Amino acid sequence: MRYESEVARQIAFEAITTAGANEAIAHSLTEAVISAELAGSKAVGFAHLPDYLDGFVKGRIAVNAEPQVTFPALAAVRVDAQRGIAQLAYDRVFDEVVERAKTYGVVALAISNSFTVGELGYYTRRLAEAGLVALGTCNATAQMTTLESGKAIYGTNPVSFAAPVANDRPLVIDQASSATAFVNVRRAAEAGETLPEGWAVDEQGEPTTDAKAAINGLLLAFGGARGANIAMMMEILAAGMTGGNWSMDAPHYAQGSQTPGVGLFLVALKADVFAEGFEARVAAQIDRLAQAGVRIPGSHIKVREIDVPDDVMEKVRSFGRATR
């Protein structure tokens, strides 16, 4: 079913507050969910919202958390999310990050002790909309392995890049180190669909295309060892640089009552400090690439209304009713 963005926004906000979160948290999370939907990142939009709702109810997310902000250096910002959501932590320092990046040319942001971050591109996109080039990564509960290990080692550990483009919306690239997101496996299992080869292993660590078997198994990195190396690099930034939990140590985001306590790491740069006319140059280069047949990330997305499967929206709505 399709929803106008304001209607979808109201549904999300009401579900979040009904689940116990305060209005500041509800506002930050709602905007991130709507942004993910409008960006075409549906796996981390409404489909992921029930994980947050359950987290509020079960104590995995602090419902009244107020992030603690420190500035360890002129071009560095640290935020302890206090077991809350990364989206609120980001909102609390966004203007400061933009101001410092434009003042010093570069700034790094480290957010720790949070629930999973949702759509990573949401964070880099906002910086690009403010005229900055951004690179970011995060980690989460370990649900990815390598064929050599067979054990839960990494989160999906995505990387996102965003850049402002003259007279156009920003270029945003957002992709996981895993071959897919776990929510896609869960969706396939619910629909009785099979998985492509190379997406997952079963409980015994054996490659599988059975989505139901993969639910009890683990995801695989894209591209074999190369993807696993990228996952390692991203985790060292996301957990090592922030002080957040390593994915292997992070409590599960959908079980128990403890927060995953993971990290989000971002670098923002003022491009014209390094190269004049950056936005125009990027626009021209993107046009050249498109004419050469290159698929430009996000160029196919023209969303005006939010299309959410009935079962997903019913889960969001019924969750709110069940917790009243």
RAPE-V895269 format. One record per backbone hydrogen bond with DSSP energy under -0.5 kcal/mol. CO is the residue of the C=O (numbers start at 1). NH is the residue of the N-H. If there is no record, write none. Layout:
co=CO nh=NH
co=CO nh=NH
This chain:
co=1 nh=308
co=3 nh=306
co=4 nh=8
co=5 nh=9
co=6 nh=10
co=7 nh=11
co=8 nh=12
co=9 nh=13
co=10 nh=14
co=11 nh=15
co=12 nh=16
co=13 nh=17
co=14 nh=18
co=15 nh=19
co=16 nh=21
co=17 nh=20
co=22 nh=26
co=23 nh=27
co=24 nh=28
co=25 nh=29
co=26 nh=30
co=27 nh=31
co=28 nh=32
co=29 nh=33
co=30 nh=34
co=31 nh=35
co=32 nh=36
co=33 nh=37
co=34 nh=38
co=35 nh=39
co=36 nh=41
co=37 nh=40
co=40 nh=42
co=41 nh=44
co=42 nh=45
co=42 nh=47
co=45 nh=48
co=45 nh=49
co=46 nh=50
co=48 nh=51
co=48 nh=52
co=49 nh=52
co=49 nh=53
co=50 nh=54
co=51 nh=55
co=52 nh=56
co=53 nh=57
co=54 nh=58
co=55 nh=59
co=55 nh=60
co=55 nh=61
co=62 nh=65
co=63 nh=22
co=65 nh=67
co=67 nh=69
co=68 nh=80
co=70 nh=78
co=73 nh=76
co=75 nh=108
co=76 nh=73
co=77 nh=110
co=78 nh=70
co=79 nh=81
co=79 nh=112
co=80 nh=68
co=81 nh=84
co=83 nh=62
co=84 nh=115
co=85 nh=89
co=86 nh=90
co=87 nh=91
co=88 nh=92
co=89 nh=93
co=90 nh=93
co=90 nh=94
co=93 nh=97
co=94 nh=98
co=95 nh=99
co=96 nh=100
co=97 nh=101
co=98 nh=102
co=99 nh=103
co=100 nh=104
co=101 nh=105
co=105 nh=270
co=107 nh=268
co=108 nh=77
co=109 nh=266
co=110 nh=79
co=111 nh=264
co=112 nh=81
co=113 nh=83
co=114 nh=262
co=118 nh=120
co=119 nh=122
co=120 nh=123
co=120 nh=124
co=121 nh=125
co=122 nh=126
co=123 nh=127
co=124 nh=128
co=125 nh=129
co=126 nh=130
co=127 nh=132
co=128 nh=131
co=133 nh=269
co=134 nh=162
co=135 nh=267
co=136 nh=160
co=137 nh=265
co=143 nh=219
co=144 nh=153
co=144 nh=154
co=145 nh=221
co=146 nh=150
co=151 nh=153
co=154 nh=143
co=154 nh=144
co=156 nh=177
co=156 nh=178
co=158 nh=138
co=159 nh=175
co=160 nh=136
co=161 nh=173
co=162 nh=134
co=163 nh=171
co=165 nh=168
co=168 nh=165
co=170 nh=172
co=171 nh=163
co=173 nh=161
co=175 nh=159
co=177 nh=222
co=181 nh=184
co=181 nh=185
co=182 nh=186
co=183 nh=187
co=184 nh=188
co=185 nh=189
co=186 nh=190
co=187 nh=191
co=188 nh=192
co=188 nh=193
co=189 nh=192
co=193 nh=211
co=196 nh=199
co=199 nh=220
co=200 nh=208
co=201 nh=218
co=202 nh=205
co=206 nh=202
co=208 nh=200
co=209 nh=195
co=209 nh=211
co=210 nh=214
co=211 nh=215
co=212 nh=216
co=213 nh=216
co=214 nh=217
co=218 nh=201
co=219 nh=145
co=220 nh=179
co=221 nh=224
co=222 nh=227
co=223 nh=226
co=224 nh=228
co=225 nh=229
co=226 nh=230
co=227 nh=231
co=228 nh=232
co=229 nh=233
co=230 nh=234
co=231 nh=235
co=232 nh=236
co=233 nh=237
co=234 nh=238
co=235 nh=239
co=235 nh=240
co=236 nh=241
co=239 nh=243
co=239 nh=244
co=246 nh=249
co=246 nh=250
co=247 nh=142
co=247 nh=250
co=252 nh=255
co=259 nh=251
co=261 nh=113
co=261 nh=245
co=262 nh=114
co=263 nh=139
co=264 nh=111
co=265 nh=137
co=266 nh=109
co=267 nh=135
co=268 nh=107
co=269 nh=133
co=269 nh=271
co=270 nh=273
co=271 nh=274
co=271 nh=275
co=275 nh=278
co=277 nh=281
co=278 nh=282
co=279 nh=166
co=279 nh=283
co=280 nh=284
co=281 nh=285
co=282 nh=286
co=283 nh=287
co=284 nh=288
co=285 nh=289
co=286 nh=290
co=287 nh=291
co=288 nh=292
co=289 nh=294
co=290 nh=293
co=294 nh=296
co=295 nh=297
co=296 nh=299
co=298 nh=301
co=300 nh=302
co=305 nh=307
co=306 nh=3
co=306 nh=308
co=309 nh=313
co=310 nh=314
co=311 nh=315
co=312 nh=316
co=313 nh=317
co=314 nh=318
co=315 nh=319
co=316 nh=320
co=317 nh=321
co=318 nh=322
co=319 nh=323
co=321 nh=324
